[in-house]
């Protein structure tokens, strides 16, 4: 998805204000009925403000708060900052005399300022870290109080802004996820990221009701709590707060992911019964696999075998099937059942003695680079590509269907892929993929890939790594990789895009004179083949695609 470097663009001093207005307009036009009274009032009040006050509010909303010292604020595009701040205070969007906690105060002060302000309490602690000073102050102060009372007017004014909950709601409604923010606008304004001009489905709303919005936000908060604290006590609290199952597919997946993570942490804590009960509520992998392992651990081999049989018959993806095939022989032996192992594919291996190398700065080169240099030659160029080359070719091939006009696929202008990219119906919803498949039988695929490389170069695509895929590498790949190989590789990618997008060998070596190639997975001393790599290597073997594993040992 990397974009090539572009010439820097000079932005207007208040560029961010236009972006924020786009955010507000977009959300209000599409989700006004989902906004609560406070959020509605925020948007309406914002548009009554003068230009400087709007700029200041957006500036502060983009910074870490909630407390902002006046002596730390200086924006050239705001002519009269004090007047703008007062207008925000009068509108109820900013506060000057709001009671703040000791922690909020300490975050706004340096260590020397803390020592000077609380000299009586901290006189003997000048060498202590700031965190220790704050702990000591907590033994003396507990109640919040306004900035001016805390500081005895020593550091001028400070403003309190607590609108993060509103901003996060607006961003969630705009982007449909919890990880994108206003930075997306800036990156596009700077020309660092460009997005495809796809059709946005204004009829499709990710959230149909306020309840769905609240549930999604609750799931995000619970995941953040779990990441911060996986103690047994916290796990129990989170279990009790999991919202009920929803008909909204986005919420279903988010809930199932949280449950899988939570159940695994409970499993690690030895809470097997509670973990199993949670796994039963999840429809996503690896819930079934974990249930089988728990049943086996508890001695219920029959129950584990029954669930394993169901999984083998109807696997959700190749990763789940691979794990099940690994468990089956062991479980069958415990039950006295005859189970025939799947015949392992033949994977070509070579062992290469090499000497460690360093770059010009004296840094030790990675084993993949040492191996690449030993294999590279004028008539057999060897390139480090890992997942990037095949992924980029796949993205170019799939481009017209990936960014086609599909209901609900695109809901904002900053998407590198459609929303249903990882869903089971992705291919079924795009009958035009049949035309793309036919390109390989008519030898039109090369012109197709070159066309999209030339006309879409630099536009963000989830699969395409523009910094790697220059025209020379593209031509080499099209010259040396047969259509039949690309066709079967792309079919496996389409079958399970999420799990199969990775696991490709580290290197690819081209032999232009023979119009052929080979992919090489490099393993240094003590390294081993990962599951996703093993699946690809086995698939390559089944389809006579040249791939091998090179085990490097230091000479």
C-alpha positions in Angstrom: 0.0 0.0 0.0 3.1 2.3 0.1 2.8 5.4 -2.0 5.8 6.8 -3.9 7.3 10.1 -2.6 5.8 13.2 -4.1 6.8 16.8 -4.1 5.8 18.6 -0.9 2.7 20.8 -1.1 2.4 24.1 0.7 -0.9 24.1 2.7 -2.9 27.2 3.8 -2.3 28.0 7.5 -5.9 27.0 8.3 -6.0 23.9 6.0 -7.3 21.8 8.9 -10.4 23.9 9.3 -11.8 23.0 5.9 -11.1 19.3 6.7 -13.0 19.6 10.0 -16.0 21.2 8.2 -16.1 18.4 5.7 -16.2 16.0 8.6 -19.0 17.8 10.3 -21.1 18.3 7.1 -20.6 14.6 6.1 -21.7 13.3 9.5 -24.6 15.7 9.9 -26.0 15.0 6.4 -25.9 11.2 6.9 -26.3 10.6 10.6 -28.1 13.6 12.1 -30.8 11.2 13.5 -28.2 9.2 15.4 -26.5 12.2 17.1 -27.5 12.9 20.7 -28.4 16.4 22.0 -24.8 17.3 23.0 -23.4 16.3 19.6 -26.1 18.2 17.7 -25.4 21.3 19.8 -21.7 21.0 19.3 -22.1 21.0 15.5 -24.6 23.8 15.4 -22.6 26.0 17.8 -19.4 25.4 15.9 -20.9 27.1 12.8 -21.9 30.2 14.7 -18.3 30.8 15.7 -16.0 33.3 14.0 -13.1 32.0 11.9 -10.4 32.4 14.7 -12.6 30.6 17.3 -13.2 27.7 14.9 -9.5 27.4 14.2 -8.6 27.4 17.9 -11.2 24.7 18.7 -10.0 22.4 15.9 -6.4 23.0 16.9 -7.0 22.1 20.5 -9.2 19.2 19.6 -6.3 17.7 17.7 -3.9 18.0 20.6 -3.5 16.0 23.8 -5.6 17.5 26.5 -7.8 18.2 28.3 -5.7 21.1 29.8 -4.0 23.7 27.6 -1.8 26.4 29.0 -2.2 29.8 27.4 1.6 30.4 27.3 2.0 27.3 25.2 -0.4 28.3 22.5 0.7 30.3 19.4 -0.9 29.9 16.0 -0.1 32.4 13.3 -3.5 32.0 11.5 -5.4 33.0 14.7 -5.1 36.8 14.8 -6.4 37.3 18.4 -6.1 34.0 20.3 -7.4 35.5 23.6 -10.5 36.8 21.9 -11.1 33.5 20.1 -10.7 31.6 23.4 -13.2 33.9 25.1 -15.7 33.3 22.3 -15.3 29.5 22.9 -15.8 30.0 26.6 -18.9 32.1 26.0 -20.3 29.4 23.7 -19.7 26.7 26.4 -17.1 24.8 24.3 -14.1 25.8 26.4 -13.7 26.4 30.1 -11.3 28.5 32.2 -12.4 27.8 35.8 -13.1 24.1 35.5 -12.0 21.9 38.4 -9.1 19.7 37.3 -7.4 16.7 38.9 -3.9 16.7 40.2 -2.9 14.4 37.4 -4.2 16.8 34.8 -2.4 19.6 36.5 0.9 17.6 36.6 0.7 16.7 32.9 0.6 20.5 32.1 3.6 21.3 34.3 7.3 20.5 34.0 9.2 18.9 36.9 10.9 22.2 37.9 7.5 23.9 37.9 6.1 21.2 40.1 9.0 21.6 42.6 8.6 25.3 42.6 4.8 25.2 43.0 4.8 22.6 45.8 8.1 23.4 47.4 6.7 22.8 50.9 5.6 19.3 50.1 8.5 18.3 47.8 11.4 20.1 49.4 13.4 16.9 50.1 12.6 15.2 46.8 14.4 17.4 44.2 16.2 14.3 42.7 13.1 12.2 42.4 11.5 11.4 39.1 8.4 13.3 38.1 6.2 10.2 38.6 7.4 9.9 42.2 6.7 13.6 42.9 3.1 13.1 41.7 2.7 10.1 43.9 3.8 12.1 46.9 1.5 15.0 46.0 -1.5 12.5 46.0 -0.9 12.0 49.7 -1.5 15.7 50.3 -4.2 16.6 47.7 -7.2 14.7 46.6 -10.0 17.1 45.5 -10.0 18.7 42.0 -9.8 22.5 41.8 -9.4 25.2 39.1 -6.1 25.9 37.5 -5.7 29.3 39.1 -6.2 27.9 42.6 -3.7 25.1 41.9 -1.1 27.5 40.5 -1.8 30.6 42.6 -1.8 32.6 39.3 1.9 31.8 38.7 1.6 30.5 35.1 -1.1 32.5 33.5 -4.4 31.2 32.1 -5.2 27.6 31.1 -8.1 26.3 29.2 -10.0 23.0 29.8 -11.4 21.2 26.7 -13.3 17.9 27.2 -14.8 17.2 23.8 -12.9 14.0 22.9 -16.0 11.8 23.3 -17.8 14.0 20.7 -14.9 14.1 18.3 -14.4 10.3 18.5 -18.1 9.7 17.8 -17.9 12.0 14.7 -14.7 10.3 13.5 -16.3 6.9 14.0 -19.4 7.8 12.0 -17.2 9.3 9.2 -14.6 6.5 8.9 -16.6 3.6 10.2 -13.6 2.4 12.3 -11.6 3.4 15.4 -8.2 3.7 13.9 -8.5 6.5 11.3 -8.6 10.1 12.2 -8.1 13.6 10.7 -4.5 12.7 9.8 -6.0 11.0 6.7 -7.1 14.5 5.4 -3.7 15.9 6.0 -1.8 13.1 4.3 -4.1 13.6 1.3 -3.7 17.4 1.4 0.1 16.9 1.4 -0.1 14.6 -1.6 1.4 11.7 0.4 -1.7 9.6 0.0 -4.1 9.6 -3.0 -7.3 7.5 -3.0 -9.2 6.0 -5.9 -12.2 8.0 -7.1 -14.7 5.3 -6.3 -18.5 5.7 -5.9 -19.6 6.2 -2.3 -22.9 4.6 -1.4 -24.8 7.4 0.4 -27.7 5.0 1.0 -25.6 2.6 3.0 -25.0 3.4 6.7 -22.7 1.3 8.8 -24.7 2.2 11.9 -28.5 2.0 11.6 -29.3 3.2 15.1 -27.8 4.9 18.1 -27.8 1.6 19.9 -25.5 0.1 17.3 -23.1 3.1 17.5 -23.0 2.8 21.3 -22.4 -1.0 21.1 -19.5 -0.5 18.7 -17.9 2.2 21.0 -18.4 -0.1 24.0 -16.6 -3.0 22.1 -13.7 -0.7 21.3 -13.4 0.4 24.9 -13.5 -3.2 26.2 -10.7 -4.2 23.8 -8.6 -1.2 25.0 -9.2 -2.3 28.6 -8.2 -5.8 27.8 -5.0 -4.7 26.0 -4.1 -2.6 29.0 -4.9 -5.1 31.8 -5.4 -8.8 31.3 -5.6 -9.7 35.0 -8.2 -12.2 36.1 -10.2 -9.5 37.9 -10.3 -7.3 34.8 -11.2 -10.3 32.5 -14.2 -11.0 34.7 -15.3 -7.4 34.5 -15.0 -7.3 30.8 -17.0 -10.5 30.4 -19.9 -9.0 32.3 -19.9 -5.9 30.0 -19.9 -7.6 26.6 -23.0 -6.4 24.7 -25.5 -8.8 23.4 -25.2 -10.2 19.9 -26.3 -7.8 17.1 -27.8 -8.3 13.7 -25.3 -5.7 12.3 -22.5 -7.8 10.6 -19.8 -5.3 11.5 -20.8 -5.5 15.2 -21.0 -9.3 15.0 -17.4 -9.5 13.8 -16.1 -6.9 16.2 -17.8 -8.7 19.1 -16.5 -12.1 18.0 -12.9 -10.8 17.8 -13.2 -9.4 21.3 -14.6 -12.7 22.6 -11.8 -14.8 21.0 -9.2 -12.6 22.5 -10.9 -12.5 25.9 -11.5 -16.3 25.9 -7.8 -16.9 25.1 -6.7 -14.7 28.0 -9.1 -16.7 30.3 -7.7 -19.9 28.9 -4.1 -18.8 29.8 -5.3 -17.9 33.3 -6.7 -21.5 33.7 -10.4 -20.5 33.5 -11.2 -23.2 31.1 -14.9 -23.4 31.6 -15.5 -19.7 31.2 -13.2 -19.6 28.1 -15.1 -22.5 26.5 -18.4 -20.8 27.1 -17.1 -17.6 25.4 -15.7 -19.5 22.4 -19.1 -21.0 21.9 -20.4 -17.5 21.3 -17.9 -16.7 18.5 -18.4 -17.6 14.9 -14.9 -16.6 13.9 -11.7 -18.7 13.7 -9.9 -19.9 15.9 -12.9 -20.3 18.3 -13.6 -23.9 17.2 -10.0 -24.9 17.3 -9.6 -23.6 20.8 -12.8 -25.4 21.9 -11.3 -28.6 20.6 -8.1 -28.1 22.5 -10.0 -27.3 25.7 -12.1 -30.4 25.5 -9.0 -32.4 24.9 -7.2 -30.8 27.8 -10.2 -31.7 30.1 -10.2 -35.3 28.9 -13.4 -35.1 26.8 -11.8 -36.8 23.8 -15.1 -37.8 22.3 -16.5 -34.3 22.4 -13.3 -33.0 21.0 -13.4 -35.5 18.1 -17.0 -34.7 17.3 -16.2 -31.0 17.0 -13.0 -31.8 15.1 -14.9 -33.9 12.6 -17.3 -31.0 12.0 -14.4 -28.6 11.5 -12.6 -30.9 9.0 -15.9 -31.2 7.0 -16.6 -27.5 6.9 -13.4 -25.4 7.6 -13.9 -21.6 7.7 -10.4 -21.1 6.2 -7.2 -22.9 5.3 -5.5 -21.9 8.6 -8.3 -23.6 10.6 -8.1 -26.7 8.4 -4.3 -26.9 8.8 -4.5 -26.8 12.6 -7.3 -29.4 12.6 -5.3 -31.8 10.4 -2.4 -31.4 12.9 -4.6 -32.2 15.9 -6.5 -35.1 14.3 -3.7 -37.8 14.5 -3.0 -37.1 18.1 -6.7 -37.1 19.1 -7.5 -40.2 17.0 -4.7 -42.1 18.8 -6.2 -41.3 22.2 -9.6 -42.6 21.0 -8.1 -45.7 19.3 -9.4 -44.5 15.9 -7.5 -45.1 12.7 -6.7 -41.9 11.0 -4.8 -41.6 7.7 -2.5 -38.6 7.6 -2.5 -36.4 4.6 0.5 -37.1 2.3 2.9 -34.2 2.7 3.9 -32.3 -0.4 7.5 -32.4 -1.6 9.2 -29.1 -0.9 12.6 -28.6 -2.4 15.3 -27.6 0.0 18.9 -26.4 -0.3 21.5 -25.7 2.4 23.8 -22.7 1.8 27.0 -21.9 3.8 27.5 -18.2 3.8 29.6 -15.6 5.7 28.0 -12.7 7.6 28.2 -9.4 5.8 28.1 -5.8 6.9 26.9 -2.6 5.1 29.0 0.5 4.6 28.0 1.8 8.1 29.2 -1.5 9.7 25.7 -2.8 10.4 25.2 -6.6 10.1 23.0 -7.4 7.1 19.9 -9.6 7.6 20.3 -13.2 6.5 17.8 -12.6 3.7 20.0 -9.9 2.2 23.2 -11.9 2.5 21.5 -14.8 0.7 20.1 -12.5 -2.0 23.6 -11.0 -2.7 25.0 -14.5 -3.0 22.4 -15.5 -5.5 22.1 -12.3 -7.5 23.7 -12.1 -10.9 23.6 -10.0 -14.1 21.6 -12.7 -15.9 19.6 -13.9 -12.9 18.5 -10.9 -10.8 17.4 -11.8 -7.3 15.0 -9.4 -5.5 13.7 -9.3 -1.9 9.9 -9.1 -2.2 8.3 -11.3 0.4 4.5 -10.6 0.2 4.9 -7.3 -1.8 5.3 -8.5 -5.4 2.6 -11.1 -5.7 0.3 -8.9 -3.6 1.0 -5.9 -5.9 0.3 -7.9 -9.0 -2.9 -9.2 -7.4 -4.0 -5.7 -6.5 -3.4 -4.5 -10.1 -5.3 -7.4 -11.6 -8.2 -7.0 -9.2 -8.4 -3.2 -9.4 -11.6 -2.7 -11.5 -13.6 -5.1 -9.3 -11.9 -4.1 -6.0 -13.0 -0.5 -6.6 -16.2 -1.2 -8.5 -19.6 0.2 -7.7 -20.9 -2.4 -5.1 -23.6 -1.5 -2.6 -22.1 -0.7 0.8 -18.5 -1.2 -0.3 -17.3 2.4 0.2 -18.7 4.8 2.8 -15.9 7.4 3.0 -13.3 8.8 0.6 -10.3 7.4 2.5 -10.5 3.6 1.8 -7.7 1.5 0.4 -10.1 -1.4 0.0 -13.8 -2.1 0.0 -15.4 -2.8 3.4 -16.3 -6.4 2.4 -12.8 -7.3 1.3 -12.5 -10.0 4.0 -16.0 -11.2 3.9 -17.1 -14.6 2.5 -19.3 -12.9 -0.2 -16.6 -10.7 -1.6 -16.1 -12.8 -4.8 -19.8 -13.7 -5.0 -20.8 -10.0 -5.1 -18.4 -9.4 -8.0 -19.4 -11.4 -11.1 -16.9 -9.3 -13.1 -14.1 -11.3 -11.5 -15.0 -14.0 -14.1 -13.8 -11.5 -16.8 -10.5 -11.0 -15.0 -10.0 -14.8 -14.8 -10.5 -15.0 -18.6 -7.6 -12.6 -19.1 -5.2 -15.4 -18.3 -6.7 -17.7 -21.0 -6.6 -15.0 -23.7 -3.1 -13.6 -22.7 -4.5 -10.2 -22.1 -3.5 -10.1 -18.5 -0.1 -8.4 -19.2 -1.7 -5.5 -21.0 -4.3 -5.3 -18.2 -1.7 -5.1 -15.4 0.4 -2.6 -17.3 -2.6 -0.4 -17.9 -3.5 -0.2 -14.2 0.1 0.3 -13.3 0.3 3.3 -15.6 -3.1 4.8 -15.0 -3.3 4.3 -11.2 0.3 4.7 -10.2 0.5 6.1 -6.7 -3.1 5.7 -5.8 -3.6 3.9 -2.5 -4.5 0.2 -2.9 -4.4 -2.2 0.1 -2.3 -4.7 -1.9 -0.1 -2.6 -4.1 3.4 -1.5 -2.8 4.2 1.3 -5.2 7.7 1.8 -3.7 8.6 -1.7 -4.7 6.8 -2.2 -8.0 8.6 -0.1 -10.5 8.2 -0.7 -14.2 11.4 -2.7 -14.4 10.2 -5.2 -11.8 6.8 -5.4 -13.3 8.2 -6.2 -16.7 10.5 -8.8 -15.3 7.6 -10.5 -13.5 5.4 -10.5 -16.5 8.2 -11.8 -18.7 9.2 -14.7 -16.3 6.0 -15.7 -14.4 3.6 -17.7 -16.6 0.0 -16.8 -16.8 -1.0 -20.3 -15.4 1.1 -19.6 -12.2 -0.4 -16.2 -11.6 -3.9 -17.6 -12.2 -3.7 -20.4 -9.6 -2.0 -18.1 -7.1 -4.7 -15.4 -7.5 -7.4 -18.1 -7.0 -6.0 -19.1 -3.7 -5.8 -15.5 -2.6 -9.4 -15.0 -3.6 -10.4 -18.1 -1.6 -9.2 -16.6 1.7 -7.7 -13.1 1.2 -7.2 -12.3 4.9 -5.1 -15.4 5.7 -3.5 -16.0 2.3 -2.2 -12.4 1.7 1.0 -13.3 3.6 3.4 -16.3 3.7 5.1 -15.8 0.4 8.8 -16.6 0.1 11.3 -13.8 0.8 13.1 -13.7 -2.5 12.3 -14.1 -6.2 15.0 -14.8 -8.7 14.3 -14.2 -12.4 15.9 -15.9 -15.4 14.9 -13.7 -18.3 16.8 -15.6 -20.9 14.8 -18.8 -20.1 11.6 -16.8 -19.2 11.3 -18.5 -15.9 11.8 -17.8 -12.2 12.0 -19.3 -8.7 10.8 -18.2 -5.3 13.1 -18.8 -2.3 12.2 -18.7 1.4 15.3 -18.0 3.4 15.8 -19.5 6.9 18.7 -18.6 9.1 20.1 -20.7 11.9 17.4 -21.8 14.3 14.6 -20.4 12.1 11.6 -22.5 11.0 8.8 -22.5 8.5 5.7 -20.7 9.7 2.2 -22.1 9.2 1.2 -19.7 6.5 4.5 -20.2 4.7 4.0 -24.0 4.8 0.5 -23.7 3.3 1.9 -21.7 0.4 4.9 -24.0 -0.2 2.6 -27.0 -0.3 0.3 -25.2 -2.7 3.2 -24.3 -4.9 4.3 -27.9 -4.9 0.9 -29.1 -5.9 0.8 -26.8 -8.9 4.4 -27.2 -10.0 5.3 -23.6 -9.2 9.0 -23.2 -8.6 9.5 -22.5 -4.9 12.1 -23.7 -2.4 13.5 -23.2 1.1 17.1 -22.2 1.5 18.6 -23.0 4.9 21.6 -20.7 5.6 24.3 -21.7 7.9 27.2 -19.4 8.8 30.5 -20.6 7.4 
